[in-house]
Amino acid sequence: MDIVKAAQYYTNRIAGDVSGMKVLLLDRETTPIISLVSTQSFLLSKEVYLVDRIENRQRDVMRHLKCVCFVRPTDASMQALVDELRSPRYGDYYIYVSNILKKSMVELLAENDESEVVREVQEFYADFYAATPHLFHMGLTPATHPLFGEGHSWNPGALSRTVQGLGAVLLALKRRPNIRYERNSAMALKLGQELEYLMAHEGSLFGGRGQGDGQTQLLILDRKNDPVTPLLTHWTYHAMLDELLGVVHGRIDLSQVADFRAEVKEVMLSQDQDSFFRQSQFLNFGDLGASIKEFVDSYQSKTQSHDKIESISDMKRFVEAYPEFRKLSGNVSKHVTLIGELSRLVSQRHLLAVSELEQSLACNEQHGADVKAVRALIGDAKIRAENKVRCVVLYALRYERAPGNATDELKRQLSASGVDADMVAMVDVVLRYAGARERQSDIFQNENIFSRGKNMFRGLQGTENVYTQHTPALGEMLEQLVRGRQGAHWQERLPSLDPNARPPSSESGMFNKDIIVFVVGGATLDEERAVAQLGARVAAQNVRIVLGGTSVHTSQSFLGELATTFFP
């Protein structure tokens, strides 16, 4: 189950099924869907000589060219197609839509094809964003598709988009899964029910109206059951790039990076096109420095240079000094600069100190020491306001029910230190969204004497790195499911929509085939790392796992999404 390959199958069909010189028209949403899994050189190899937006009405008339349209079946895109067909600019039109096309939409296109230029209409189910082979998302943002209605309920538009996108994922992977959902989540249940209805209603597409395919489990989780993971600073390469520089549909805007060449405004991260990123995306920051140095040393030897390279700044000087090096290793050159910028931001924002406290709050129960440490962090003028707020949120979540809880005092200290009132208010927003009364799981292992003992024992084991102690709850859950541990517990926590679903097996694991995990409220890149690494360990057992979400969150986007919603 490779999400990128599933999307690329349709991209290859879109670009390659129609022979000859052609134009490719996309809409606002299919443009990033295609750009994530394809390249300009690939499209050129398929004789696609122009890519444009269907909304652009200033295009030239070129009747000698064929036109391939790939759009989402939305009212806006259908209207743009209707306008195009009323005044066709190209000779022949091949219309591909990214999801199930309503009969009324087909009739609308036929009624307006007075010039009889439409040669084909097909459904190609690439209606999701394939970020990596293990990760997909729906691209929901507060600006385009607000997730929440009021409180813990769906915004109707976001629900519709998610059902369509998740349905397209299943069609692309050729799966009809058994659906399980987190028992305490009305949003997970609603999504499961709507998806089950879609599969039954479109039985011919999903393989009949019977039960699931027996090979696949879809687990619908709710972000509120683990609010900790998106609040932490993660130290793997991909996660750091997203958190500190921002990765939007695989692209990083470099306009604010002082050391990058002026002619390069953005760079692309692609596992297909970038071997260094493919090998390094899950490396932590310390190992990343050694990895990039190996690349630089390798190319330095090819140029027969003997300059000593000891630091990131030395690497930058070397890259700028050797145009041949830049030509030979464009990707390595790019990553030298990116890693240098990450290093600068880590130092400038004092993220090592912030992360050490975050990890302590996430993993260790030591109330007195944590209160003291959070107070000291808030009082440090060198720490950015958003990082202070994140640490107070983590404290509030962990010690919500602890005697002597100091959350109100810490909020007052935040205000006194000049933190904006709206940012301070996020402490209470997160508690209303994912406080102890809302969560299904004991993520801090501190709610009863048995879990406290387990937590203390785990702390005594020590860890190789104080900055990477935390393990996403999703990763621990999947590990137990695949290994067949606590089957009855997970059967209770993750009930099936199918009352005839088989009970858990303590011998082979509750799920021993393919698993699709979908997080309502957004997945994280740290969870993707956990899924990818677990998948590699259990591949010999024919267990394949992919992760999806309504979005992919950084700490800023997670808090930003909650800030737009009222939770009673």
QUIFEN-V648802 format. One record per residue. N is the residue number from 1. RES is the residue in one small letter. PSI is psi in whole degrees, -180 to 180 (* if undefined). OMEGA is omega in radians with two decimals (NA if undefined). Layout:
BEGIN
{{N RES PSI OMEGA} {N RES PSI OMEGA}}
END
This chain:
BEGIN
{{1 m 85 3.11} {2 d 112 -3.06} {3 i -40 -3.13} {4 v -44 3.13} {5 k -36 3.10} {6 a -42 3.11} {7 a -38 -3.12} {8 q -29 3.08} {9 y -45 -3.13} {10 y -37 3.09} {11 t -43 3.11} {12 n -39 3.11} {13 r -44 -3.11} {14 i -45 -3.07} {15 a -28 -2.96} {16 g -18 -3.08} {17 d -31 -3.12} {18 v 119 -3.11} {19 s 159 3.08} {20 g 175 -3.12} {21 m 137 -3.06} {22 k 166 3.07} {23 v 142 3.07} {24 l 118 3.10} {25 l 130 -3.13} {26 l 164 3.04} {27 d -173 -3.04} {28 r -36 -3.07} {29 e -33 -3.14} {30 t -19 3.11} {31 t -53 3.09} {32 p -29 3.09} {33 i -45 3.13} {34 i -43 -3.05} {35 s -25 3.12} {36 l -29 -3.00} {37 v 4 -3.11} {38 s 169 3.13} {39 t 163 3.11} {40 q -39 -3.12} {41 s -37 3.09} {42 f -46 -3.13} {43 l -40 3.10} {44 l -37 3.14} {45 s -22 3.10} {46 k 16 3.10} {47 e 29 2.99} {48 v 105 -3.01} {49 y -5 3.11} {50 l 132 3.03} {51 v 129 -3.09} {52 d 171 3.10} {53 r 137 -3.10} {54 i -23 3.11} {55 e -17 -3.11} {56 n 113 -3.09} {57 r 4 -3.11} {58 q 14 -3.12} {59 r 149 3.13} {60 d 155 3.04} {61 v 125 3.13} {62 m 78 -3.02} {63 r -14 3.13} {64 h -10 -3.12} {65 l 148 2.97} {66 k 158 -3.11} {67 c 124 3.03} {68 v 123 3.13} {69 c 130 3.04} {70 f 109 -3.03} {71 v 161 2.98} {72 r 147 -3.13} {73 p 61 3.09} {74 t 163 3.14} {75 d -42 -3.10} {76 a -44 -3.12} {77 s -37 3.09} {78 m -39 3.11} {79 q -38 3.09} {80 a -38 3.08} {81 l -42 3.11} {82 v -45 3.12} {83 d -38 3.13} {84 e -43 -3.08} {85 l -27 3.11} {86 r -30 3.10} {87 s 73 -3.03} {88 p 136 3.12} {89 r -14 -3.04} {90 y 170 -3.02} {91 g -55 -3.11} {92 d 149 -3.13} {93 y 132 3.05} {94 y 111 -2.99} {95 i 119 3.09} {96 y 132 3.12} {97 v 152 -2.95} {98 s 2 -3.13} {99 n -172 -3.10} {100 i 128 -3.06} {101 l 125 3.12} {102 k 149 3.12} {103 k -37 -3.13} {104 s -32 3.13} {105 m -38 3.08} {106 v -43 3.13} {107 e -39 3.12} {108 l -43 3.12} {109 l -42 -3.12} {110 a -41 -3.12} {111 e -30 -3.06} {112 n 3 3.11} {113 d 61 -3.08} {114 e -27 3.13} {115 s -3 3.14} {116 e 52 -3.13} {117 v -11 -3.12} {118 v 122 -3.13} {119 r -22 -3.03} {120 e 143 2.99} {121 v 124 -3.10} {122 q 159 3.03} {123 e 122 3.04} {124 f 115 -2.87} {125 y 57 3.04} {126 a 68 -3.05} {127 d 39 -3.12} {128 f 164 -3.13} {129 y 110 -3.11} {130 a 91 -3.06} {131 a -45 3.11} {132 t 173 3.11} {133 p -24 -3.09} {134 h -2 -2.94} {135 l 130 3.01} {136 f 162 3.08} {137 h 171 -3.08} {138 m -6 3.11} {139 g 26 -3.14} {140 l 128 3.05} {141 t 157 3.11} {142 p -29 -3.10} {143 a -35 -3.06} {144 t -46 -3.13} {145 h 84 3.10} {146 p 133 -3.03} {147 l -45 -2.99} {148 f 147 2.92} {149 g -101 2.99} {150 e 122 -3.10} {151 g -145 -3.07} {152 h 65 3.10} {153 s 157 -3.09} {154 w 140 2.78} {155 n 128 -3.04} {156 p -40 3.14} {157 g -40 3.13} {158 a -39 3.11} {159 l -47 -3.14} {160 s -46 -3.13} {161 r -38 -3.11} {162 t -42 3.10} {163 v -45 3.13} {164 q -47 -3.09} {165 g -43 -3.14} {166 l -36 3.04} {167 g -40 3.12} {168 a -38 3.08} {169 v -45 -3.13} {170 l -40 3.11} {171 l -39 3.13} {172 a -37 3.14} {173 l -6 -3.11} {174 k 54 -3.13} {175 r 144 2.92} {176 r 96 -2.94} {177 p 163 2.83} {178 n 130 -3.03} {179 i 128 3.01} {180 r 151 -3.07} {181 y 156 3.11} {182 e 127 -2.96} {183 r -35 -3.03} {184 n 6 -3.04} {185 s 110 3.07} {186 a -32 -3.13} {187 m -40 3.10} {188 a -42 3.11} {189 l -46 -3.13} {190 k -44 3.11} {191 l -43 3.12} {192 g -43 -3.14} {193 q -43 -3.14} {194 e -39 3.13} {195 l -39 3.09} {196 e -40 3.10} {197 y -43 3.13} {198 l -45 -3.11} {199 m -36 3.10} {200 a -41 -3.10} {201 h -34 3.12} {202 e 49 -3.05} {203 g -34 -3.12} {204 s -29 3.12} {205 l -38 -3.04} {206 f 7 3.04} {207 g 43 3.06} {208 g 176 -3.05} {209 r 10 -3.11} {210 g -156 -3.12} {211 q -177 3.13} {212 g 173 -3.07} {213 d -5 3.12} {214 g -5 -3.10} {215 q -19 -2.94} {216 t 138 3.01} {217 q 130 2.99} {218 l 116 3.13} {219 l 116 3.14} {220 i 112 -3.10} {221 l 166 3.13} {222 d 130 -3.11} {223 r -29 -3.06} {224 k -21 3.14} {225 n -11 2.98} {226 d 81 3.09} {227 p -6 -3.04} {228 v -47 -3.04} {229 t -47 -3.13} {230 p -10 -3.14} {231 l -12 -3.02} {232 l 157 2.95} {233 t 120 3.14} {234 h 144 -2.93} {235 w 10 3.03} {236 t 156 -2.98} {237 y -52 -3.10} {238 h -44 -3.12} {239 a -39 3.12} {240 m -42 3.10} {241 l -43 -3.12} {242 d -44 -3.09} {243 e -42 -2.99} {244 l -32 -3.12} {245 l -25 3.14} {246 g 116 3.07} {247 v 114 -3.12} {248 v 111 -3.11} {249 h 46 3.07} {250 g 5 -3.10} {251 r 146 3.10} {252 i 126 3.09} {253 d 121 -3.08} {254 l 12 -3.06} {255 s -24 -3.12} {256 q 3 -3.13} {257 v 114 -2.97} {258 a -34 -2.98} {259 d 1 -3.11} {260 f 151 -3.12} {261 r 138 -3.01} {262 a -31 -3.08} {263 e -12 -3.13} {264 v 107 -3.08} {265 k -26 3.11} {266 e 158 3.09} {267 v 157 -3.10} {268 m 138 3.02} {269 l 117 -3.10} {270 s 126 3.10} {271 q -32 3.13} {272 d -42 -2.99} {273 q -10 -2.97} {274 d 97 -3.06} {275 s -35 -3.13} {276 f -43 3.11} {277 f -40 3.13} {278 r -41 -3.11} {279 q -20 -2.92} {280 s -3 -2.97} {281 q -28 -3.13} {282 f 4 3.09} {283 l 143 3.04} {284 n 170 -2.96} {285 f -37 3.13} {286 g -47 3.13} {287 d -27 -3.12} {288 l -41 3.12} {289 g -42 3.12} {290 a -38 -3.12} {291 s -45 -3.13} {292 i -32 3.11} {293 k -37 3.09} {294 e -42 3.11} {295 f -46 -3.11} {296 v -43 3.12} {297 d -39 -3.14} {298 s -47 -3.13} {299 y -29 3.09} {300 q -40 3.13} {301 s -32 3.14} {302 k -30 3.13} {303 t 2 3.13} {304 q 35 3.09} {305 s 147 -3.13} {306 h 16 3.06} {307 d 140 -3.14} {308 k 130 -3.13} {309 i 114 -3.10} {310 e -15 -3.04} {311 s 172 3.09} {312 i -40 -3.13} {313 s -36 3.06} {314 d -41 3.12} {315 m -42 3.14} {316 k -46 3.13} {317 r -40 3.14} {318 f -45 -3.12} {319 v -44 -3.11} {320 e -27 -3.06} {321 a -19 -3.03} {322 y 95 3.09} {323 p -33 3.12} {324 e -39 3.12} {325 f -44 3.14} {326 r -39 -3.13} {327 k -42 -3.11} {328 l -33 -2.96} {329 s 60 -3.14} {330 g -41 3.14} {331 n -41 3.13} {332 v -41 3.08} {333 s -44 3.12} {334 k -45 -3.06} {335 h -30 3.04} {336 v -44 -3.13} {337 t -42 3.13} {338 l -44 -3.14} {339 i -37 3.06} {340 g -40 3.12} {341 e -40 3.07} {342 l -44 3.14} {343 s -41 3.13} {344 r -44 -3.11} {345 l -38 3.09} {346 v -43 3.13} {347 s -45 -3.08} {348 q -38 -3.07} {349 r 3 3.10} {350 h 47 -3.02} {351 l -23 3.09} {352 l -44 3.12} {353 a -42 3.13} {354 v -46 -3.08} {355 s -37 3.13} {356 e -41 3.10} {357 l -41 3.10} {358 e -47 -3.11} {359 q -38 3.09} {360 s -44 3.13} {361 l -35 -3.10} {362 a -30 -2.92} {363 c -20 -2.99} {364 n 142 -3.14} {365 e 98 3.13} {366 q 77 -2.92} {367 h -53 -3.08} {368 g -46 -3.14} {369 a -37 -3.12} {370 d -42 3.10} {371 v -46 -3.14} {372 k -43 -3.11} {373 a -39 3.13} {374 v -41 3.08} {375 r -45 -3.13} {376 a -39 3.14} {377 l -44 3.14} {378 i -36 -3.13} {379 g -8 -3.12} {380 d 113 -3.08} {381 a -17 -3.10} {382 k -14 -3.10} {383 i 134 -3.13} {384 r 151 -3.05} {385 a -42 -3.09} {386 e -31 3.11} {387 n -34 3.04} {388 k -45 -3.11} {389 v -41 3.14} {390 r -40 -3.13} {391 c -37 3.09} {392 v -38 3.09} {393 v -45 3.13} {394 l -42 3.09} {395 y -46 -3.09} {396 a -38 3.12} {397 l -46 -3.09} {398 r -43 -2.99} {399 y 25 -3.08} {400 e -39 -3.08} {401 r 14 -3.10} {402 a 143 3.00} {403 p 139 -3.14} {404 g 22 3.12} {405 n 131 -3.04} {406 a 22 -3.07} {407 t -46 -3.12} {408 d -41 3.11} {409 e -42 -3.13} {410 l -35 3.07} {411 k -41 3.10} {412 r -39 3.12} {413 q -37 3.06} {414 l -47 -3.14} {415 s -42 -3.13} {416 a -27 -3.13} {417 s 3 3.05} {418 g 10 3.11} {419 v 136 -3.11} {420 d 142 -3.08} {421 a -37 3.13} {422 d -36 3.11} {423 m -41 3.10} {424 v -38 -3.12} {425 a -19 -3.14} {426 m -24 3.10} {427 v -48 3.14} {428 d -34 3.12} {429 v -46 -3.13} {430 v -38 3.11} {431 l -39 3.11} {432 r -33 -3.13} {433 y -43 -2.96} {434 a 31 3.07} {435 g -179 -3.04} {436 a -34 -3.11} {437 r -20 -3.11} {438 e -28 -3.04} {439 r 147 3.08} {440 q -25 -3.01} {441 s 154 3.07} {442 d 75 -2.99} {443 i -24 3.13} {444 f -5 -3.12} {445 q 51 -3.13} {446 n 17 -3.04} {447 e -9 3.02} {448 n 169 -3.02} {449 i -31 -3.11} {450 f -45 3.14} {451 s -33 3.07} {452 r -42 3.12} {453 g -40 3.09} {454 k -41 -3.13} {455 n -42 3.13} {456 m -41 3.14} {457 f -41 3.12} {458 r -39 3.13} {459 g -31 -3.13} {460 l -19 -3.08} {461 q -20 -3.09} {462 g 174 3.14} {463 t 151 -3.12} {464 e -31 -3.01} {465 n 120 -3.10} {466 v -15 -3.11} {467 y -7 -3.09} {468 t 35 -3.14} {469 q -36 -2.99} {470 h 138 3.02} {471 t 129 3.14} {472 p 140 3.12} {473 a -34 3.13} {474 l -40 3.13} {475 g -43 3.11} {476 e -39 3.12} {477 m -48 -3.12} {478 l -39 3.10} {479 e -46 -3.13} {480 q -40 3.14} {481 l -47 -3.09} {482 v -36 -3.12} {483 r -6 3.11} {484 g 29 -3.12} {485 r 140 3.10} {486 q 45 -3.08} {487 g -42 -3.13} {488 a -37 3.12} {489 h -46 -3.10} {490 w -30 3.05} {491 q -38 3.12} {492 e -43 -3.08} {493 r -30 -3.11} {494 l 73 -3.13} {495 p 156 -3.14} {496 s 146 3.00} {497 l -21 3.12} {498 d 112 -3.10} {499 p -16 -3.13} {500 n 10 -3.13} {501 a 144 -3.06} {502 r 148 3.10} {503 p 163 -3.14} {504 p 149 3.08} {505 s 126 -3.14} {506 s -11 -3.09} {507 e -52 -3.01} {508 s -3 -3.08} {509 g 151 -3.10} {510 m -38 -3.12} {511 f 114 -3.07} {512 n 24 3.12} {513 k -118 -3.14} {514 d 140 -3.10} {515 i 126 2.98} {516 i 120 3.12} {517 v 130 3.13} {518 f 128 -3.06} {519 v 111 3.02} {520 v 122 -3.06} {521 g 0 3.00} {522 g 135 3.03} {523 a 175 3.10} {524 t 162 3.12} {525 l -25 3.06} {526 d -36 3.06} {527 e -36 3.06} {528 e -43 3.10} {529 r -45 -3.14} {530 a -41 3.13} {531 v -45 -3.11} {532 a -42 -3.11} {533 q -39 3.06} {534 l -42 3.12} {535 g -39 3.11} {536 a -36 -3.11} {537 r -31 -3.05} {538 v 10 -3.11} {539 a -34 -3.13} {540 a -20 3.11} {541 q 8 -3.11} {542 n 31 3.03} {543 v 123 3.12} {544 r 138 -3.02} {545 i 134 2.99} {546 v 156 -3.08} {547 l 138 3.06} {548 g 168 3.11} {549 g 165 3.05} {550 t -26 3.06} {551 s 179 2.99} {552 v 119 -2.95} {553 h 142 2.73} {554 t 176 3.11} {555 s -38 -3.11} {556 q -44 -3.11} {557 s -33 3.11} {558 f -51 3.13} {559 l -35 3.13} {560 g -39 3.11} {561 e -41 3.13} {562 l -31 -3.09} {563 a -22 -3.10} {564 t 3 -3.00} {565 t 143 3.03} {566 f 122 3.07} {567 f 112 -3.09} {568 p * NA}}
END
